[in-house]
Amino acid sequence: GTPLNIWQCEDCGEMMSIGSIEELKEMSDNCPDDIELHRPYIDAVTIKCPKCGKEMHRVPEVIDCWFDSGSMPFAQHHYPFENKELFERQFPADFISEAVDQTRGWFYSLLAISTLLFNKAPYKNVIVLGHVQDENGQKMSKSKGNVLYADELVDFFGVDAVRYFVLHEMPFENDGVITWELMVERLNSDLANTLGNLVNRTVSMTNKYFGGVVSDKGAAEDVDADLKAVIDNTPKAVDAKMDGLRVADAITEIFNLFKRCNKYIDETMPWALAKDEEKKDRLETVLWNLIQGISAGARLLESFMPSTSKKILDQLGDGHVTEKPEILFQRLDLEEVMKKVEELHPHIEEAEEEEDVIDIEAKPEITFEQFGAMQFQVGEI
């Protein structure tokens, strides 16, 4: 902790609170120019008592470390001694973010110290994160042995898949559960099927029917209007969710657009249109609309899954698609994944150790009256 900035006279007991390094140097005859403000260095600095003239030493106490953390908004800039404009520009913060157990910790220490000094809160919003839990609802911790390590998850599923799960399935206002089984389920259903299969089908049909290049032929039908409305409204919906710090809901809006594109394929049936030469322009318009819808979703996805967003946009090319679709997310078999996990973390049966048992001869029970008649003595050994 930070050494308490109070010096006390060894003779008369007078106490002084020193407010800066400059003041300390003025009061002391032995304060180094490059004074280190932590123990034991600061304890060697003495000052002269203004009351009796005797020597004053720093008191032995240190300040609770939560005082340090609560002073962060101004201490990081050495305010008020410098960076005044920078501090005033950044204070109060737009938001702070920590886990729910900081309600009585950092959230409080920041608020208490700022209120004492400035009579205002040091932050405008608090994003409270829940705890990461296992399948039994237990908080993950090394001591419990139930931790899933991020680097292992990335090795199995890829960075963007892990980002998707953490951001979408573990919203900040609740505790979140993450397991190997849930990761596989979400990767297969949301990423490989809803998104990956959508991009794959669109690129494949564009290559198959038009040699990889399509444009808007203007052969519109009523079903197109609803898709275009979703395309136009999704950015607004995502912005609104993000303004409210609802990250998981923002991602849901983007995937609703992808789901609407999948539904559009079922509604328009491009494979059926391809059988009728007179509907070629309609087919090309359908594929163009699909590319526009998926591209719009991919651009919105960039902040959350940057690598995936780029891969999608590179494949679609605004109507000039790649020759062969790239698989975005490979479907995984749960049993195979769990076998590999077992190889990484084999279950070790702990042998039960036999405890040394002291054989104590059983004594006959006594009555309450007998116990009351007993005398006890206490001795120090």
C-alpha positions as CSV (number, residue, x, y, z in Angstrom):
1,G,0.0,0.0,0.0
2,T,0.9,3.7,-0.3
3,P,2.7,5.0,2.8
4,L,0.5,7.3,4.8
5,N,1.7,10.9,4.3
6,I,1.7,11.8,8.0
7,W,4.8,12.7,10.0
8,Q,4.7,12.7,13.9
9,C,7.0,14.4,16.3
10,E,8.9,12.0,18.5
11,D,8.8,14.4,21.4
12,C,5.6,16.4,21.5
13,G,3.4,14.2,19.3
14,E,2.6,17.0,16.8
15,M,1.3,15.5,13.5
16,M,1.6,16.9,10.0
17,S,0.1,15.8,6.7
18,I,2.5,16.5,3.7
19,G,0.6,17.2,0.5
20,S,3.4,17.0,-2.2
21,I,7.0,16.1,-2.9
22,E,7.8,19.8,-3.1
23,E,6.4,20.4,0.3
24,L,8.3,17.4,1.7
25,K,11.6,18.8,0.3
26,E,10.9,22.2,1.8
27,M,10.2,20.7,5.3
28,S,13.1,18.1,5.3
29,D,16.9,18.4,5.4
30,N,17.5,14.9,4.1
31,C,14.9,14.3,1.3
32,P,16.7,13.1,-1.9
33,D,15.9,14.9,-5.2
34,D,14.8,11.6,-6.6
35,I,12.9,10.5,-3.6
36,E,11.1,7.1,-3.9
37,L,7.7,7.5,-2.2
38,H,7.5,3.8,-1.1
39,R,8.8,2.0,1.9
40,P,11.5,1.7,3.1
41,Y,12.9,4.8,1.3
42,I,10.3,7.3,2.4
43,D,10.7,6.2,6.1
44,A,14.2,7.5,6.1
45,V,13.0,11.1,5.4
46,T,12.6,13.2,8.5
47,I,11.3,16.8,9.0
48,K,11.7,19.3,11.8
49,C,8.7,19.8,14.1
50,P,7.3,23.3,13.7
51,K,6.0,23.2,17.3
52,C,9.0,22.1,19.4
53,G,11.8,21.8,16.8
54,K,12.4,18.1,17.4
55,E,12.6,15.4,14.7
56,M,9.4,14.1,13.0
57,H,9.2,10.6,11.5
58,R,6.6,9.2,9.2
59,V,4.0,7.1,11.0
60,P,4.3,3.3,10.2
61,E,0.8,2.9,8.6
62,V,0.2,2.5,4.9
63,I,-3.0,3.4,3.0
64,D,-5.4,0.6,1.9
65,C,-4.6,-0.4,-1.7
66,W,-8.2,0.4,-2.6
67,F,-7.4,4.0,-2.1
68,D,-4.7,3.7,-4.8
69,S,-7.2,2.2,-7.2
70,G,-9.9,4.7,-6.4
71,S,-7.4,7.6,-7.1
72,M,-6.8,6.3,-10.6
73,P,-8.7,9.0,-12.5
74,F,-6.5,11.8,-11.3
75,A,-3.4,10.0,-10.1
76,Q,-2.6,8.6,-13.6
77,H,-2.2,12.2,-14.8
78,H,-0.4,13.5,-11.7
79,Y,-3.3,15.9,-11.3
80,P,-3.5,18.7,-9.9
81,F,0.3,19.2,-10.4
82,E,0.2,18.7,-14.2
83,N,-2.0,17.7,-17.1
84,K,-4.9,19.7,-15.8
85,E,-6.6,20.1,-19.3
86,L,-6.1,16.4,-20.1
87,F,-7.7,15.4,-16.8
88,E,-10.7,17.8,-17.2
89,R,-11.2,16.4,-20.7
90,Q,-11.4,12.8,-19.6
91,F,-13.2,13.3,-16.3
92,P,-15.7,11.9,-15.6
93,A,-15.2,8.7,-17.7
94,D,-17.9,7.7,-20.2
95,F,-17.9,4.2,-18.6
96,I,-15.9,1.8,-16.4
97,S,-16.1,-2.0,-16.6
98,E,-15.4,-4.7,-14.1
99,A,-16.9,-7.8,-12.7
100,V,-19.8,-7.8,-10.3
101,D,-17.6,-8.4,-7.2
102,Q,-16.1,-5.0,-7.7
103,T,-19.4,-3.4,-6.5
104,R,-17.9,-3.1,-3.0
105,G,-14.4,-2.7,-4.4
106,W,-13.3,-0.5,-7.2
107,F,-16.7,0.9,-8.1
108,Y,-17.1,2.1,-4.6
109,S,-13.5,3.4,-4.0
110,L,-13.7,5.4,-7.2
111,L,-17.0,6.9,-6.2
112,A,-16.1,7.6,-2.6
113,I,-12.8,9.4,-3.3
114,S,-14.2,11.3,-6.3
115,T,-17.2,12.5,-4.2
116,L,-14.9,13.7,-1.4
117,L,-12.6,15.6,-3.8
118,F,-14.9,16.8,-6.6
119,N,-18.5,16.2,-5.3
120,K,-19.3,14.2,-8.4
121,A,-19.2,10.7,-9.7
122,P,-16.0,9.8,-11.7
123,Y,-18.0,7.8,-14.3
124,K,-21.2,8.2,-16.3
125,N,-21.9,4.5,-16.8
126,V,-20.9,1.2,-15.1
127,I,-20.7,-1.9,-17.2
128,V,-20.9,-4.8,-14.7
129,L,-19.5,-8.0,-16.0
130,G,-20.7,-11.3,-14.7
131,H,-18.5,-14.2,-13.7
132,V,-17.5,-17.0,-16.1
133,Q,-19.1,-20.2,-14.8
134,D,-18.9,-23.9,-15.6
135,E,-21.7,-26.2,-16.5
136,N,-22.7,-26.5,-12.8
137,G,-22.9,-22.8,-12.3
138,Q,-19.7,-22.7,-10.4
139,K,-17.4,-19.7,-10.8
140,M,-14.3,-20.8,-12.8
141,S,-11.1,-20.7,-10.8
142,K,-7.7,-22.5,-10.9
143,S,-8.2,-23.8,-7.4
144,K,-11.4,-25.6,-8.4
145,G,-9.8,-27.0,-11.6
146,N,-12.7,-26.0,-13.8
147,V,-11.0,-23.4,-15.9
148,L,-11.2,-23.3,-19.7
149,Y,-8.1,-21.6,-21.1
150,A,-8.6,-19.0,-23.8
151,D,-5.6,-20.2,-25.8
152,E,-6.9,-23.8,-25.9
153,L,-10.4,-22.6,-27.0
154,V,-8.7,-20.5,-29.8
155,D,-6.7,-23.6,-30.9
156,F,-9.9,-25.6,-31.2
157,F,-12.4,-23.1,-32.6
158,G,-10.4,-20.0,-33.8
159,V,-10.3,-16.5,-32.4
160,D,-13.5,-15.2,-34.1
161,A,-15.6,-18.1,-32.9
162,V,-14.4,-17.5,-29.3
163,R,-15.1,-13.8,-29.7
164,Y,-18.6,-14.6,-30.9
165,F,-19.4,-16.9,-28.0
166,V,-18.0,-14.6,-25.3
167,L,-19.7,-11.4,-26.7
168,H,-23.0,-13.0,-27.7
169,E,-23.6,-15.8,-25.3
170,M,-22.2,-14.1,-22.2
171,P,-23.9,-10.7,-21.9
172,F,-22.3,-8.3,-19.5
173,E,-25.2,-8.0,-17.1
174,N,-25.3,-11.7,-16.3
175,D,-23.0,-14.5,-15.3
176,G,-22.1,-16.6,-18.3
177,V,-21.6,-20.3,-18.7
178,I,-19.0,-21.6,-21.1
179,T,-18.3,-25.3,-21.8
180,W,-16.7,-27.3,-24.6
181,E,-20.2,-28.7,-25.5
182,L,-21.8,-25.2,-25.7
183,M,-18.9,-23.9,-27.9
184,V,-19.3,-26.8,-30.3
185,E,-23.1,-26.3,-30.4
186,R,-22.8,-22.6,-31.2
187,L,-20.1,-23.0,-33.7
188,N,-22.1,-25.6,-35.6
189,S,-25.5,-23.9,-35.5
190,D,-24.7,-20.2,-35.7
191,L,-21.4,-19.9,-37.4
192,A,-21.0,-23.0,-39.6
193,N,-24.7,-23.3,-40.6
194,T,-26.4,-19.9,-40.4
195,L,-23.5,-17.8,-41.6
196,G,-20.9,-20.1,-43.2
197,N,-23.4,-22.1,-45.2
198,L,-25.1,-18.9,-46.3
199,V,-21.9,-17.5,-47.8
200,N,-21.0,-20.8,-49.3
201,R,-24.3,-21.2,-51.1
202,T,-24.3,-17.7,-52.4
203,V,-20.8,-17.8,-53.8
204,S,-21.4,-21.3,-55.3
205,M,-24.6,-20.3,-57.1
206,T,-23.1,-17.1,-58.4
207,N,-20.3,-19.1,-59.9
208,K,-22.5,-21.9,-61.2
209,Y,-25.1,-19.7,-62.9
210,F,-23.2,-16.5,-63.9
211,G,-19.5,-17.4,-63.9
212,G,-18.9,-15.5,-60.6
213,V,-20.2,-12.0,-61.7
214,V,-23.6,-10.6,-61.1
215,S,-25.2,-7.1,-61.1
216,D,-28.6,-5.7,-60.3
217,K,-30.9,-6.4,-63.3
218,G,-33.9,-4.7,-61.7
219,A,-36.1,-7.7,-61.9
220,A,-37.7,-7.1,-58.5
221,E,-40.6,-8.8,-56.9
222,D,-42.6,-8.2,-53.7
223,V,-40.4,-10.5,-51.6
224,D,-37.4,-8.3,-52.3
225,A,-38.9,-5.4,-50.4
226,D,-38.8,-7.1,-47.0
227,L,-35.2,-8.2,-47.4
228,K,-34.1,-4.7,-48.4
229,A,-36.0,-3.2,-45.4
230,V,-34.1,-5.5,-43.1
231,I,-30.8,-4.5,-44.8
232,D,-31.7,-0.8,-44.3
233,N,-32.9,-1.1,-40.7
234,T,-30.2,-3.4,-39.3
235,P,-27.4,-0.7,-39.0
236,K,-29.9,1.5,-37.1
237,A,-30.9,-1.4,-34.8
238,V,-27.2,-2.2,-34.2
239,D,-26.4,1.4,-33.4
240,A,-29.3,1.6,-31.0
241,K,-28.2,-1.5,-29.1
242,M,-24.6,-0.4,-28.9
243,D,-25.7,3.0,-27.6
244,G,-27.3,1.1,-24.8
245,L,-24.2,-1.0,-24.4
246,R,-26.1,-4.1,-25.4
247,V,-23.4,-5.9,-27.3
248,A,-25.0,-9.3,-27.3
249,D,-28.3,-7.8,-28.7
250,A,-26.3,-5.9,-31.4
251,I,-24.8,-9.2,-32.6
252,T,-28.3,-10.8,-32.6
253,E,-29.5,-8.0,-34.9
254,I,-26.7,-8.8,-37.3
255,F,-27.4,-12.5,-37.3
256,N,-31.1,-11.8,-37.8
257,L,-30.1,-10.2,-41.1
258,F,-28.1,-13.4,-42.0
259,K,-31.2,-15.5,-41.1
260,R,-33.4,-13.3,-43.3
261,C,-31.0,-13.9,-46.2
262,N,-31.3,-17.6,-45.6
263,K,-35.1,-17.3,-45.6
264,Y,-34.8,-15.2,-48.8
265,I,-33.1,-18.1,-50.6
266,D,-35.9,-20.5,-49.5
267,E,-38.5,-17.9,-50.7
268,T,-36.9,-17.2,-54.1
269,M,-35.6,-20.7,-54.9
270,P,-32.7,-19.8,-57.2
271,W,-32.2,-23.4,-58.3
272,A,-35.8,-23.3,-59.7
273,L,-35.3,-20.0,-61.4
274,A,-32.1,-21.4,-63.1
275,K,-34.2,-23.9,-65.0
276,D,-36.2,-21.2,-66.8
277,E,-34.1,-19.1,-69.3
278,E,-36.7,-16.3,-69.2
279,K,-36.1,-15.9,-65.5
280,K,-32.4,-15.3,-65.8
281,D,-32.6,-11.6,-65.0
282,R,-34.7,-12.5,-62.0
283,L,-32.1,-15.1,-60.8
284,E,-29.3,-12.6,-61.2
285,T,-31.2,-9.9,-59.2
286,V,-31.9,-12.5,-56.4
287,L,-28.2,-13.3,-56.2
288,W,-27.3,-9.6,-56.3
289,N,-29.7,-8.9,-53.4
290,L,-28.2,-11.8,-51.4
291,I,-24.7,-10.4,-51.9
292,Q,-25.8,-7.0,-50.8
293,G,-27.5,-8.3,-47.7
294,I,-24.7,-10.6,-46.6
295,S,-22.1,-7.8,-47.3
296,A,-24.1,-5.4,-45.2
297,G,-24.1,-7.8,-42.3
298,A,-20.4,-8.6,-42.8
299,R,-19.5,-4.9,-42.5
300,L,-21.5,-4.6,-39.3
301,L,-19.7,-7.7,-38.0
302,E,-16.2,-6.2,-38.3
303,S,-16.1,-4.8,-34.8
304,F,-16.9,-8.2,-33.3
305,M,-15.4,-10.7,-35.7
306,P,-12.9,-8.8,-37.8
307,S,-11.2,-11.8,-39.5
308,T,-14.6,-13.3,-40.5
309,S,-15.9,-10.0,-41.8
310,K,-12.9,-9.6,-44.1
311,K,-13.1,-13.1,-45.4
312,I,-16.8,-12.7,-46.3
313,L,-16.3,-9.3,-48.0
314,D,-13.3,-10.7,-49.9
315,Q,-15.3,-13.6,-51.2
316,L,-18.3,-11.6,-52.3
317,G,-16.4,-8.8,-53.9
318,D,-19.5,-6.6,-54.4
319,G,-20.9,-8.9,-57.1
320,H,-17.6,-10.4,-58.4
321,V,-17.2,-13.5,-56.2
322,T,-14.2,-15.7,-55.7
323,E,-14.0,-18.8,-57.9
324,K,-14.3,-21.1,-54.9
325,P,-16.0,-20.4,-51.6
326,E,-13.8,-20.5,-48.5
327,I,-15.2,-22.5,-45.6
328,L,-15.6,-19.9,-42.8
329,F,-16.2,-22.4,-40.0
330,Q,-15.7,-26.1,-40.2
331,R,-18.4,-28.1,-38.4
332,L,-17.0,-30.1,-35.5
333,D,-17.9,-33.5,-34.0
334,L,-18.5,-33.2,-30.3
335,E,-17.2,-36.7,-29.5
336,E,-13.9,-36.0,-31.4
337,V,-13.5,-32.6,-29.6
338,M,-14.1,-34.2,-26.2
339,K,-11.5,-37.0,-27.0
340,K,-8.9,-34.3,-27.8
341,V,-9.8,-32.4,-24.6
342,E,-9.4,-35.6,-22.6
343,E,-5.9,-36.0,-24.1
344,L,-5.0,-32.5,-23.2
345,H,-6.4,-32.9,-19.6
346,P,-6.5,-36.5,-18.7
347,H,-8.6,-37.3,-15.6
348,I,-6.4,-38.5,-12.8
349,E,-7.9,-40.5,-10.1
350,E,-6.5,-39.4,-6.8
351,A,-5.5,-42.2,-4.5
352,E,-7.1,-42.0,-1.1
353,E,-4.4,-41.8,1.5
354,E,-4.9,-43.8,4.7
355,E,-5.0,-41.4,7.6
356,D,-3.0,-42.3,10.7
357,V,-5.5,-43.1,13.3
358,I,-4.6,-42.7,17.0
359,D,-6.1,-45.6,18.9
360,I,-7.6,-44.0,22.0
361,E,-9.2,-46.2,24.6
362,A,-12.8,-45.3,25.1
363,K,-13.6,-43.9,28.6
364,P,-16.9,-44.4,30.3
365,E,-19.4,-41.5,30.1
366,I,-19.9,-39.3,33.1
367,T,-23.1,-37.6,34.4
368,F,-23.7,-33.9,34.3
369,E,-23.4,-33.8,38.1
370,Q,-20.0,-35.5,37.9
371,F,-18.9,-32.9,35.3
372,G,-20.0,-30.1,37.5
373,A,-17.9,-31.4,40.3
374,M,-14.7,-31.3,38.3
375,Q,-12.0,-28.7,38.7
376,F,-10.1,-27.2,35.7
377,Q,-6.8,-25.4,35.7
378,V,-5.2,-23.5,32.8
379,G,-1.4,-23.3,32.5
380,E,0.9,-21.7,30.0
381,I,3.5,-24.0,28.4
